[in-house]
């Protein structure tokens, strides 16, 4: 879990926040969420990541532990159960995708400030 949080925070401009209380940990870029991490729920941790709707659907079909986003827009967010069934490298790719989706939708002046 620590590796996943560290990976999220290594992204240019990434900050952590707790806008909803002590859980979940929210990782943002330019004030926009790209990852929500729920730790130790029902013996597993979870991460919500933004995703292109077509890719999101494919991931859900391919992986049992990838589901529509918990408490999120189910079309644009996935919840991934961090139970070890997916390689960390695959989760990192999903984090990259979420971050890129958020950054590409930022206003141009904010994107230029980030320069990722």
DRENKE-653929 format. One record per atom (N, C-alpha, C, O): z, x, y. Coordinates in pm, 1 decimal. Last residue first. Example, Ala and Ser with C-alpha at 12.3 -4.5 7.8 and 13.67 -1.06 7.14 Angstrom:
+----------+----------+----------+
!        z !        x !        y !
+----------+----------+----------+
!    708.0 !   1285.0 !   -225.0 !
!    714.0 !   1367.0 !   -106.0 !
!    787.0 !   1290.0 !      3.0 !
!    803.9 !   1340.9 !    113.8 !
!    780.0 !   1319.0 !   -569.0 !
!    780.0 !   1230.0 !   -450.0 !
!    780.0 !   1320.0 !   -330.0 !
!    846.5 !   1423.6 !   -331.9 !
+----------+----------+----------+
// end
This chain:
+----------+----------+----------+
!        z !        x !        y !
+----------+----------+----------+
!  -1698.8 !    426.0 !   1813.2 !
!  -1666.9 !    465.5 !   1676.3 !
!  -1786.3 !    518.8 !   1603.2 !
!  -1775.5 !    556.4 !   1486.4 !
!  -1634.6 !    359.3 !   2093.0 !
!  -1728.5 !    463.8 !   2047.1 !
!  -1695.6 !    514.5 !   1909.2 !
!  -1667.7 !    632.9 !   1890.6 !
!  -1463.0 !    215.0 !   2261.9 !
!  -1419.2 !    254.0 !   2127.9 !
!  -1504.1 !    368.5 !   2074.3 !
!  -1451.4 !    463.8 !   2016.8 !
!  -1610.0 !    169.4 !   2492.8 !
!  -1481.3 !    238.1 !   2502.5 !
!  -1434.8 !    291.0 !   2366.8 !
!  -1374.8 !    398.1 !   2358.1 !
!  -1822.1 !     21.9 !   2388.7 !
!  -1848.6 !    156.5 !   2442.4 !
!  -1719.7 !    236.0 !   2457.5 !
!  -1719.4 !    357.4 !   2437.3 !
!  -1691.4 !   -215.6 !   2324.3 !
!  -1754.1 !   -135.7 !   2217.8 !
!  -1776.8 !      7.2 !   2265.4 !
!  -1753.4 !    102.5 !   2191.0 !
!  -1627.1 !   -302.8 !   2582.9 !
!  -1520.1 !   -263.6 !   2490.7 !
!  -1574.7 !   -179.5 !   2376.2 !
!  -1511.3 !    -82.4 !   2335.2 !
!  -1882.9 !   -355.8 !   2688.4 !
!  -1796.1 !   -258.4 !   2756.7 !
!  -1680.7 !   -213.5 !   2666.1 !
!  -1640.3 !    -97.4 !   2672.0 !
!  -1981.9 !   -555.2 !   2509.7 !
!  -2041.8 !   -421.3 !   2513.8 !
!  -1949.2 !   -318.3 !   2578.5 !
!  -1937.9 !   -205.9 !   2529.5 !
!  -1729.6 !   -741.7 !   2333.8 !
!  -1818.3 !   -722.3 !   2449.2 !
!  -1862.8 !   -576.2 !   2457.4 !
!  -1790.0 !   -485.6 !   2416.9 !
!  -1744.6 !   -741.9 !   1973.4 !
!  -1674.2 !   -718.3 !   2099.2 !
!  -1774.5 !   -711.7 !   2213.2 !
!  -1891.3 !   -679.5 !   2191.7 !
!  -1881.9 !   -751.9 !   1739.6 !
!  -1873.5 !   -875.7 !   1816.7 !
!  -1792.6 !   -862.0 !   1945.6 !
!  -1774.3 !   -959.6 !   2018.4 !
!  -1851.0 !   -504.2 !   1625.9 !
!  -1986.2 !   -542.1 !   1669.6 !
!  -1985.9 !   -670.8 !   1751.4 !
!  -2080.8 !   -696.2 !   1825.6 !
!  -1576.6 !   -508.7 !   1557.5 !
!  -1623.8 !   -423.3 !   1666.6 !
!  -1761.0 !   -469.3 !   1716.9 !
!  -1784.4 !   -472.9 !   1837.7 !
!  -1577.1 !   -687.3 !   1338.6 !
!  -1500.4 !   -718.7 !   1459.6 !
!  -1554.4 !   -638.6 !   1577.7 !
!  -1575.8 !   -693.8 !   1685.6 !
!  -1741.0 !   -552.8 !   1155.6 !
!  -1775.2 !   -689.1 !   1198.5 !
!  -1704.2 !   -725.5 !   1328.3 !
!  -1763.3 !   -786.8 !   1417.2 !
!  -1600.0 !   -311.9 !   1119.8 !
!  -1733.3 !   -310.6 !   1181.3 !
!  -1773.7 !   -448.8 !   1231.6 !
!  -1834.0 !   -460.9 !   1338.3 !
!  -1367.7 !   -411.4 !    990.9 !
!  -1357.4 !   -341.7 !   1119.7 !
!  -1492.3 !   -345.3 !   1192.8 !
!  -1498.7 !   -377.2 !   1311.5 !
!  -1485.5 !   -509.4 !    754.4 !
!  -1410.1 !   -597.5 !    843.2 !
!  -1402.0 !   -537.8 !    983.8 !
!  -1426.7 !   -606.5 !   1082.9 !
!  -1597.0 !   -274.2 !    646.3 !
!  -1682.5 !   -388.8 !    678.8 !
!  -1612.6 !   -481.6 !    777.5 !
!  -1674.1 !   -527.3 !    873.9 !
!  -1366.6 !   -120.1 !    602.2 !
!  -1472.8 !    -71.8 !    691.6 !
!  -1559.7 !   -187.8 !    739.1 !
!  -1592.0 !   -198.0 !    857.5 !
!  -1242.3 !   -283.6 !    411.8 !
!  -1176.6 !   -260.4 !    541.2 !
!  -1280.4 !   -213.5 !    642.8 !
!  -1282.4 !   -261.2 !    756.3 !
!  -1424.9 !   -255.2 !    201.6 !
!  -1403.0 !   -388.3 !    259.7 !
!  -1334.4 !   -377.5 !    396.3 !
!  -1365.6 !   -454.7 !    487.0 !
!  -1389.3 !     16.9 !    151.1 !
!  -1521.7 !    -31.4 !    192.6 !
!  -1508.1 !   -168.7 !    258.2 !
!  -1572.8 !   -195.6 !    359.4 !
!  -1121.4 !     11.4 !     64.8 !
!  -1156.3 !     84.2 !    187.6 !
!  -1292.9 !     39.5 !    239.7 !
!  -1310.5 !     25.6 !    360.7 !
!  -1155.2 !   -124.3 !   -173.7 !
!  -1079.5 !   -190.0 !    -66.7 !
!  -1109.6 !   -121.2 !     66.4 !
!  -1122.0 !   -187.8 !    169.2 !
!  -1289.5 !     71.4 !   -316.4 !
!  -1356.1 !    -56.5 !   -290.0 !
!  -1286.4 !   -131.0 !   -176.5 !
!  -1352.0 !   -193.5 !    -93.2 !
!  -1089.6 !    267.9 !   -330.2 !
!  -1214.2 !    298.4 !   -258.8 !
!  -1292.5 !    170.4 !   -227.0 !
!  -1355.4 !    161.8 !   -121.6 !
!   -901.0 !    152.9 !   -497.1 !
!   -869.9 !    166.9 !   -354.3 !
!   -995.9 !    194.1 !   -273.1 !
!  -1007.6 !    148.3 !   -159.4 !
!  -1037.5 !    -76.5 !   -734.4 !
!  -1014.2 !     60.7 !   -688.8 !
!   -988.5 !     63.6 !   -537.4 !
!  -1047.0 !    -13.4 !   -461.2 !
!   -857.1 !   -362.9 !   -834.8 !
!   -972.4 !   -311.1 !   -760.3 !
!   -942.1 !   -167.7 !   -718.8 !
!   -831.5 !   -139.7 !   -672.4 !
!   -613.6 !   -392.7 !   -957.8 !
!   -733.6 !   -424.7 !  -1035.1 !
!   -862.4 !   -381.0 !   -965.3 !
!   -965.5 !   -364.0 !  -1030.5 !
!   -388.6 !   -353.2 !   -804.6 !
!   -441.6 !   -238.0 !   -876.3 !
!   -568.4 !   -266.5 !   -954.6 !
!   -626.3 !   -174.7 !  -1012.7 !
!   -325.1 !   -565.1 !   -651.7 !
!   -253.3 !   -553.4 !   -778.5 !
!   -302.9 !   -437.2 !   -863.0 !
!   -264.5 !   -423.4 !   -979.1 !
!   -360.0 !   -710.2 !   -390.0 !
!   -350.7 !   -565.5 !   -412.5 !
!   -264.2 !   -541.0 !   -536.4 !
!   -147.8 !   -502.2 !   -527.1 !
!   -589.7 !   -958.8 !   -341.5 !
!   -461.3 !   -928.2 !   -403.8 !
!   -461.2 !   -779.9 !   -438.4 !
!   -550.7 !   -730.6 !   -507.0 !
!   -745.5 !  -1039.7 !    -46.9 !
!   -755.0 !   -953.7 !   -164.4 !
!   -614.1 !   -927.2 !   -214.6 !
!   -528.9 !   -879.0 !   -140.0 !
!   -903.5 !  -1295.6 !    114.4 !
!   -772.1 !  -1242.4 !     80.5 !
!   -787.8 !  -1165.4 !    -49.5 !
!   -836.7 !  -1218.5 !   -149.2 !
!  -1159.4 !  -1305.1 !    363.8 !
!  -1118.2 !  -1297.9 !    223.7 !
!   -974.2 !  -1250.5 !    216.5 !
!   -928.4 !  -1174.6 !    302.0 !
!  -1326.0 !  -1500.3 !    610.9 !
!  -1215.8 !  -1411.3 !    572.7 !
!  -1191.6 !  -1419.7 !    422.7 !
!  -1201.8 !  -1526.5 !    362.4 !
!  -1518.9 !  -1689.9 !    671.8 !
!  -1532.1 !  -1556.3 !    730.3 !
!  -1423.2 !  -1457.2 !    689.5 !
!  -1428.0 !  -1341.0 !    730.1 !
!  -1453.8 !  -1927.5 !    543.7 !
!  -1592.7 !  -1881.7 !    540.0 !
!  -1603.0 !  -1734.0 !    578.8 !
!  -1686.4 !  -1661.3 !    524.8 !
!  -1190.1 !  -1979.8 !    597.7 !
!  -1226.0 !  -1944.2 !    459.8 !
!  -1370.1 !  -1894.6 !    446.6 !
!  -1404.1 !  -1827.4 !    349.2 !
!   -999.2 !  -1870.2 !    845.4 !
!  -1127.5 !  -1936.9 !    826.2 !
!  -1182.9 !  -1889.7 !    691.8 !
!  -1218.0 !  -1772.8 !    675.8 !
!   -666.6 !  -1854.8 !    696.5 !
!   -773.3 !  -1805.4 !    783.3 !
!   -896.4 !  -1894.0 !    763.6 !
!   -898.2 !  -1981.2 !    676.8 !
!   -467.3 !  -1878.4 !    503.7 !
!   -437.2 !  -1919.3 !    641.7 !
!   -541.4 !  -1871.2 !    742.0 !
!   -509.7 !  -1849.0 !    858.9 !
!   -640.0 !  -1656.0 !    309.2 !
!   -513.8 !  -1728.9 !    317.4 !
!   -479.6 !  -1752.7 !    464.2 !
!   -464.7 !  -1657.3 !    540.6 !
!   -985.1 !  -1661.3 !    249.0 !
!   -875.2 !  -1613.8 !    332.3 !
!   -755.7 !  -1708.0 !    340.9 !
!   -769.8 !  -1825.2 !    375.7 !
!  -1082.0 !  -1691.8 !    -95.0 !
!  -1096.5 !  -1731.7 !     46.0 !
!   -969.6 !  -1697.5 !    123.4 !
!   -859.4 !  -1704.1 !     68.9 !
!  -1023.8 !  -1388.6 !   -290.8 !
!  -1026.2 !  -1533.7 !   -270.9 !
!  -1052.3 !  -1566.0 !   -124.6 !
!  -1045.6 !  -1477.6 !    -39.3 !
!  -1023.4 !  -1157.7 !   -536.8 !
!  -1075.8 !  -1179.6 !   -401.3 !
!  -1096.8 !  -1330.2 !   -386.8 !
!  -1175.6 !  -1391.2 !   -459.2 !
!   -955.9 !  -1128.3 !   -801.5 !
!   -848.3 !  -1116.6 !   -703.1 !
!   -897.8 !  -1119.8 !   -557.9 !
!   -822.2 !  -1088.0 !   -466.2 !
!  -1193.1 !  -1145.7 !   -945.7 !
!  -1094.0 !  -1251.7 !   -959.9 !
!   -987.6 !  -1247.7 !   -850.2 !
!   -935.2 !  -1351.8 !   -810.6 !
!  -1504.5 !  -1068.7 !   -825.2 !
!  -1366.9 !  -1020.2 !   -843.0 !
!  -1268.3 !  -1136.1 !   -840.9 !
!  -1262.4 !  -1213.6 !   -745.5 !
!  -1752.5 !  -1193.0 !   -793.4 !
!  -1743.1 !  -1070.9 !   -873.8 !
!  -1600.4 !  -1032.1 !   -910.5 !
!  -1577.3 !   -970.1 !  -1014.2 !
!  -1712.1 !  -1409.6 !   -624.8 !
!  -1771.3 !  -1433.1 !   -757.1 !
!  -1751.2 !  -1313.6 !   -849.4 !
!  -1734.7 !  -1330.6 !   -970.2 !
!  -1612.2 !  -1282.7 !   -400.5 !
!  -1527.8 !  -1380.6 !   -470.4 !
!  -1579.9 !  -1408.3 !   -611.1 !
!  -1502.3 !  -1427.9 !   -704.6 !
!  -1834.8 !  -1133.8 !   -324.7 !
!  -1712.7 !  -1064.8 !   -366.8 !
!  -1621.0 !  -1158.3 !   -444.7 !
!  -1559.4 !  -1117.7 !   -543.3 !
!  -2010.3 !  -1343.0 !   -252.3 !
!  -2043.2 !  -1252.7 !   -363.4 !
!  -1919.2 !  -1181.6 !   -415.5 !
!  -1900.2 !  -1170.3 !   -536.6 !
!  -1873.6 !  -1447.0 !    -30.2 !
!  -1896.3 !  -1531.1 !   -148.2 !
!  -1927.5 !  -1445.7 !   -270.3 !
!  -1877.3 !  -1472.5 !   -379.5 !
!  -1888.2 !  -1227.4 !    143.3 !
!  -1758.6 !  -1283.1 !    103.2 !
!  -1773.2 !  -1363.9 !    -25.2 !
!  -1693.2 !  -1349.6 !   -117.7 !
!  -2159.6 !  -1204.3 !    188.3 !
!  -2092.1 !  -1097.2 !    114.1 !
!  -1958.6 !  -1149.2 !     61.6 !
!  -1919.9 !  -1119.0 !    -51.3 !
!  -2193.9 !  -1437.9 !    336.7 !
!  -2268.3 !  -1418.4 !    210.9 !
!  -2203.3 !  -1311.1 !    124.4 !
!  -2193.3 !  -1325.6 !      2.6 !
!  -2012.9 !  -1400.8 !    562.0 !
!  -1999.2 !  -1511.1 !    466.7 !
!  -2074.5 !  -1493.0 !    334.1 !
!  -2022.1 !  -1530.1 !    229.0 !
!  -1867.4 !  -1087.4 !    619.4 !
!  -1988.8 !  -1166.5 !    632.0 !
!  -1983.4 !  -1276.5 !    526.0 !
!  -1952.0 !  -1247.8 !    410.5 !
!  -1516.7 !  -1087.2 !    677.4 !
!  -1630.1 !  -1053.8 !    592.3 !
!  -1747.7 !  -1143.3 !    625.2 !
!  -1730.3 !  -1261.3 !    655.5 !
!  -1186.5 !   -965.5 !    736.8 !
!  -1304.2 !  -1039.2 !    783.1 !
!  -1423.8 !   -994.1 !    699.3 !
!  -1431.6 !   -879.1 !    656.1 !
!   -914.6 !   -976.1 !    511.2 !
!  -1017.2 !   -898.8 !    580.4 !
!  -1133.5 !   -988.9 !    618.2 !
!  -1173.6 !  -1076.9 !    541.9 !
!   -581.5 !   -963.1 !    415.8 !
!   -689.9 !  -1050.0 !    463.3 !
!   -785.9 !   -964.3 !    543.1 !
!   -745.0 !   -889.1 !    631.6 !
!   -408.6 !   -847.0 !    137.6 !
!   -469.6 !   -810.9 !    264.8 !
!   -580.8 !   -912.2 !    294.2 !
!   -663.2 !   -942.5 !    207.9 !
!    -93.6 !   -849.4 !    -32.5 !
!   -224.6 !   -906.6 !     -6.0 !
!   -277.0 !   -851.7 !    125.6 !
!   -199.7 !   -814.6 !    213.9 !
!    116.3 !   -742.9 !   -304.7 !
!     82.1 !   -748.2 !   -163.2 !
!    -60.7 !   -800.8 !   -151.8 !
!   -137.9 !   -797.3 !   -247.6 !
!    320.8 !   -904.8 !   -552.3 !
!    202.7 !   -830.3 !   -509.8 !
!    190.3 !   -837.6 !   -359.1 !
!    246.2 !   -926.2 !   -294.4 !
!    547.6 !  -1059.1 !   -596.5 !
!    534.3 !   -932.2 !   -668.9 !
!    409.5 !   -851.7 !   -634.2 !
!    394.2 !   -739.7 !   -683.0 !
!    528.5 !  -1261.1 !   -398.2 !
!    514.1 !  -1292.8 !   -540.9 !
!    480.7 !  -1168.0 !   -622.7 !
!    393.5 !  -1172.7 !   -709.5 !
!    455.7 !  -1025.7 !   -160.6 !
!    458.9 !  -1169.8 !   -183.8 !
!    436.0 !  -1192.7 !   -332.9 !
!    335.0 !  -1148.5 !   -387.8 !
!    455.3 !   -757.7 !    -49.3 !
!    549.8 !   -803.9 !   -151.3 !
!    564.7 !   -954.5 !   -160.8 !
!    676.7 !  -1005.0 !   -168.3 !
!    307.1 !   -806.7 !    269.9 !
!    366.3 !   -717.8 !    170.0 !
!    462.7 !   -791.6 !     78.5 !
!    540.9 !   -876.0 !    122.3 !
!      8.2 !   -876.7 !    403.4 !
!    129.0 !   -946.1 !    358.8 !
!    188.4 !   -861.5 !    247.2 !
!    127.1 !   -846.0 !    141.5 !
!   -187.1 !   -786.1 !    665.6 !
!   -129.5 !   -736.2 !    541.1 !
!      2.6 !   -807.2 !    516.0 !
!     95.9 !   -799.1 !    595.8 !
!   -495.6 !   -831.7 !    805.0 !
!   -360.0 !   -886.3 !    800.6 !
!   -303.7 !   -848.5 !    665.0 !
!   -364.9 !   -875.5 !    561.7 !
!   -747.5 !   -689.3 !   1006.1 !
!   -673.8 !   -686.9 !    879.2 !
!   -535.8 !   -748.8 !    899.9 !
!   -468.3 !   -721.8 !    999.3 !
!   -854.2 !   -735.6 !   1248.8 !
!   -950.2 !   -706.4 !   1142.5 !
!   -881.0 !   -694.2 !   1007.1 !
!   -947.9 !   -689.3 !    903.9 !
!   -806.7 !   -908.7 !   1554.7 !
!   -760.8 !   -878.7 !   1419.6 !
!   -876.9 !   -839.5 !   1329.2 !
!   -983.4 !   -901.1 !   1332.1 !
!   -835.3 !   -765.8 !   1876.4 !
!   -891.3 !   -858.2 !   1776.8 !
!   -850.3 !   -814.1 !   1636.1 !
!   -858.3 !   -695.9 !   1602.8 !
!   -758.8 !   -571.8 !   2057.8 !
!   -688.4 !   -699.3 !   2059.8 !
!   -737.6 !   -801.7 !   1959.7 !
!   -687.2 !   -914.0 !   1957.2 !
!   -911.4 !   -351.1 !   1986.0 !
!   -937.5 !   -417.1 !   2114.8 !
!   -876.8 !   -557.8 !   2117.7 !
!   -935.7 !   -650.8 !   2172.8 !
!   -824.1 !   -419.8 !   1663.7 !
!   -902.6 !   -329.1 !   1745.5 !
!   -939.8 !   -407.9 !   1870.7 !
!   -993.3 !   -518.3 !   1861.8 !
!   -528.8 !   -452.8 !   1456.9 !
!   -627.0 !   -501.0 !   1553.8 !
!   -707.6 !   -385.7 !   1611.2 !
!   -665.6 !   -270.1 !   1607.8 !
!   -341.7 !   -568.1 !   1192.8 !
!   -410.5 !   -450.5 !   1246.2 !
!   -524.7 !   -502.6 !   1332.7 !
!   -605.9 !   -584.3 !   1289.3 !
!    -32.7 !   -708.3 !   1131.1 !
!   -167.9 !   -735.0 !   1179.9 !
!   -223.8 !   -606.0 !   1238.1 !
!   -160.7 !   -542.4 !   1322.5 !
!    181.3 !   -788.8 !    875.7 !
!    140.8 !   -680.2 !    964.2 !
!     -3.8 !   -707.7 !   1002.4 !
!    -88.3 !   -728.2 !    915.3 !
!    294.5 !  -1134.2 !    863.1 !
!    224.5 !  -1016.7 !    815.6 !
!    212.9 !   -908.7 !    922.6 !
!    231.6 !   -933.3 !   1041.7 !
!    628.9 !  -1056.5 !    918.7 !
!    521.5 !  -1056.6 !    820.5 !
!    419.5 !  -1161.3 !    863.5 !
!    460.4 !  -1272.0 !    898.4 !
!    802.1 !  -1080.3 !   1134.6 !
!    804.8 !   -956.8 !   1054.9 !
!    694.4 !   -947.1 !    949.7 !
!    669.6 !   -838.6 !    897.0 !
!    583.9 !  -1256.0 !   1365.3 !
!    714.6 !  -1224.4 !   1309.5 !
!    704.1 !  -1101.2 !   1221.9 !
!    607.9 !  -1025.2 !   1233.1 !
!    323.1 !  -1262.1 !   1446.0 !
!    372.8 !  -1380.4 !   1376.2 !
!    513.2 !  -1360.3 !   1320.2 !
!    557.8 !  -1438.8 !   1236.5 !
!    249.4 !  -1019.0 !   1555.5 !
!    250.9 !  -1136.0 !   1643.4 !
!    310.6 !  -1261.4 !   1579.4 !
!    344.9 !  -1356.4 !   1649.7 !
!    288.1 !   -728.1 !   1517.6 !
!    356.2 !   -831.1 !   1438.7 !
!    364.3 !   -958.8 !   1522.1 !
!    474.1 !  -1003.0 !   1556.2 !
!     48.6 !   -462.4 !   1491.1 !
!    120.7 !   -562.9 !   1567.5 !
!    186.8 !   -659.8 !   1469.5 !
!    146.0 !   -671.1 !   1353.9 !
!   -127.1 !   -154.5 !   1535.9 !
!    -58.3 !   -252.0 !   1452.1 !
!     29.4 !   -340.4 !   1538.6 !
!     77.6 !   -299.6 !   1644.3 !
!   -465.4 !    -64.7 !   1619.2 !
!   -322.8 !    -74.2 !   1652.0 !
!   -257.9 !   -173.3 !   1556.8 !
!   -323.1 !   -263.5 !   1504.1 !
!   -755.9 !    133.7 !   1646.7 !
!   -672.6 !     42.6 !   1567.6 !
!   -526.8 !     50.8 !   1611.0 !
!   -473.0 !    158.7 !   1635.9 !
!   -926.5 !    314.8 !   1768.8 !
!   -874.2 !    204.9 !   1849.3 !
!   -782.6 !    109.4 !   1775.1 !
!   -735.4 !     12.3 !   1834.2 !
!  -1081.4 !    401.1 !   1471.5 !
!  -1078.4 !    424.1 !   1616.0 !
!  -1030.2 !    298.8 !   1689.0 !
!  -1086.5 !    190.6 !   1672.6 !
!   -873.1 !    394.8 !   1185.5 !
!   -991.7 !    344.6 !   1254.4 !
!   -974.9 !    362.3 !   1404.8 !
!   -866.3 !    340.7 !   1458.8 !
!   -631.2 !    451.0 !   1082.0 !
!   -716.3 !    566.4 !   1115.5 !
!   -842.9 !    522.9 !   1188.8 !
!   -912.1 !    605.9 !   1247.7 !
!   -520.4 !    212.3 !   1007.9 !
!   -477.0 !    268.7 !   1135.7 !
!   -556.0 !    393.4 !   1176.4 !
!   -549.0 !    436.6 !   1291.4 !
!   -634.7 !    175.5 !    754.8 !
!   -664.3 !     81.2 !    863.7 !
!   -633.3 !    144.6 !    999.3 !
!   -711.1 !    131.8 !   1093.8 !
!   -510.2 !    388.0 !    620.0 !
!   -656.0 !    384.9 !    634.1 !
!   -696.3 !    292.6 !    748.8 !
!   -781.9 !    327.4 !    830.2 !
!   -241.8 !    309.5 !    627.0 !
!   -284.0 !    432.7 !    695.2 !
!   -434.6 !    433.2 !    719.1 !
!   -481.0 !    473.9 !    825.6 !
!   -259.1 !     82.6 !    463.0 !
!   -216.0 !     69.9 !    603.1 !
!   -262.0 !    191.6 !    682.5 !
!   -315.1 !    177.9 !    792.7 !
!   -338.3 !    207.3 !    225.6 !
!   -423.5 !    104.9 !    285.8 !
!   -387.7 !     86.1 !    432.7 !
!   -476.3 !     74.9 !    517.4 !
!   -127.5 !    376.9 !    168.0 !
!   -261.3 !    433.3 !    189.1 !
!   -352.0 !    333.9 !    259.8 !
!   -433.2 !    372.1 !    344.1 !
!     80.1 !    193.1 !    124.9 !
!     85.7 !    280.5 !    242.4 !
!    -50.8 !    340.9 !    273.4 !
!    -87.3 !    355.3 !    390.1 !
!      0.0 !     82.7 !   -119.0 !
!      0.0 !      0.0 !      0.0 !
!      0.0 !     87.8 !    126.3 !
!    -71.6 !     59.5 !    222.4 !
+----------+----------+----------+
// end
